[in-house]
Amino acid sequence: MLTITQEIVDQITAHARADHPDEACGVVAGPIGSDRPERFVPMENAERSPTFYRFDSLEQLKVWREMDDRDEEPVVVYHSHTATEAYPSRTDVSYAAEPNAHYVLVSTREENETEFRSYRIVDGVVTEEEVRVVEAYESV
């Protein structure tokens, strides 16, 4: 199950809407081993495409180095689908390189409705998971 704050859901959704009709993408970093998405990091879709996304390699290197410096990992890897449901495509599955991450997809195909879903993708196997939206995380 992905537990995520309403604020981060709103940030991901706003990014997806702002980049529409192109796919939006990014990560939400969190402390290593915590499974707690805390720091929203929108990224550029290097493809600038309505049907495909790819992180810019230099930007990705910078973001991953920054996470390393902050003892963080990509807890959520997100992108949007602009004309289809929020379900990973074969290409999405083939690019899923973070086995511990939650893969969030947001569909912006409907102007007044946003589909927000999360998956685990490990060794090519896609498993949808429940998304629990909270106002704030519980204290540890």
C-alpha positions in Angstrom: 0.0 0.0 0.0 1.2 3.5 -0.8 0.5 6.0 1.9 0.9 9.6 0.6 -0.1 13.1 1.7 -2.9 15.0 0.0 -0.4 17.8 -0.6 1.9 15.5 -2.7 -1.1 14.0 -4.5 -2.1 17.5 -5.4 1.4 18.4 -6.6 1.7 15.3 -8.8 -1.8 16.0 -10.2 -1.1 19.7 -10.9 2.2 18.8 -12.7 0.3 16.2 -14.8 -2.4 18.8 -15.7 0.2 21.6 -16.4 2.2 19.4 -18.8 -0.9 18.0 -20.6 -1.1 17.2 -23.5 2.4 15.9 -23.0 3.2 13.3 -20.3 4.6 14.6 -17.1 7.1 12.8 -14.9 9.1 13.0 -11.8 9.8 11.4 -8.4 9.0 11.8 -4.8 12.0 11.2 -2.6 12.0 9.9 1.0 14.4 8.7 3.6 16.1 5.5 2.7 14.1 2.5 4.0 11.1 4.6 5.2 8.7 4.0 2.3 7.5 7.6 3.1 7.3 9.9 0.1 8.2 13.4 1.3 10.0 15.6 -1.2 8.3 16.2 -4.5 10.7 16.5 -7.5 9.1 17.3 -10.8 11.3 16.5 -13.8 11.3 17.3 -17.5 9.9 14.8 -20.0 12.9 14.7 -22.4 10.6 13.3 -25.1 8.0 16.1 -24.8 5.5 13.6 -26.0 1.8 12.9 -25.3 2.5 9.1 -25.5 5.9 8.5 -24.0 8.1 9.9 -21.2 11.8 9.7 -20.5 13.8 11.4 -17.8 16.6 13.6 -19.2 19.7 11.7 -18.3 21.6 14.7 -17.0 18.7 15.8 -14.8 18.2 12.3 -13.6 21.9 12.0 -12.6 21.6 15.3 -10.7 18.4 14.3 -8.9 19.8 10.8 -8.0 23.0 12.4 -6.7 21.0 14.8 -4.6 19.0 12.0 -3.2 22.2 10.2 -2.3 23.6 13.3 -0.6 20.4 13.6 1.5 20.2 9.8 2.3 17.0 9.5 0.3 15.7 7.2 -2.4 12.9 7.4 -5.0 9.9 6.3 -3.0 7.5 7.2 -5.8 8.3 7.4 -9.6 5.4 9.0 -11.3 4.2 9.9 -14.8 1.0 10.7 -16.6 -1.0 9.2 -19.4 -2.8 11.8 -21.4 -5.3 9.7 -23.4 -5.4 6.3 -21.7 -6.2 4.9 -18.3 -3.6 5.1 -15.5 -2.1 1.6 -16.1 1.5 0.9 -17.0 2.2 0.3 -20.7 4.7 -2.4 -21.8 7.2 0.4 -22.2 6.5 1.7 -18.7 7.1 -1.9 -17.4 10.3 -2.3 -19.4 11.7 1.0 -17.9 10.8 0.2 -14.3 14.2 0.1 -12.7 13.5 0.8 -9.1 12.2 -2.4 -7.5 11.4 -0.7 -4.1 9.5 2.3 -5.7 5.8 2.8 -6.0 5.0 3.6 -9.6 2.2 6.2 -9.7 0.3 6.9 -12.8 -2.1 9.8 -13.3 -4.5 9.9 -16.2 -5.4 13.3 -17.5 -7.6 12.0 -20.3 -10.8 13.4 -18.7 -10.7 17.2 -18.2 -12.6 17.2 -15.0 -11.6 13.9 -13.5 -8.2 12.6 -12.5 -7.4 8.9 -12.2 -4.5 8.4 -9.6 -3.3 4.8 -9.2 -0.2 3.1 -7.8 1.7 -0.1 -8.8 4.7 -2.2 -7.8 6.6 -3.3 -10.8 9.2 -6.0 -10.1 10.8 -8.2 -12.7 8.2 -7.2 -15.3 5.3 -8.1 -13.0 2.8 -5.3 -12.4 0.8 -5.4 -9.1 -1.7 -2.6 -8.4 -1.8 -1.5 -4.8 -4.1 0.5 -2.6 -3.4 4.3 -2.2 -4.1 5.8 1.2 -4.2 9.6 1.2 -3.5 11.3 4.5 -3.3 14.9 5.6 0.0 14.2 7.4 2.2 11.2 8.2 2.0 9.7 11.7 5.0 10.4 13.9 7.6 7.7 14.1 
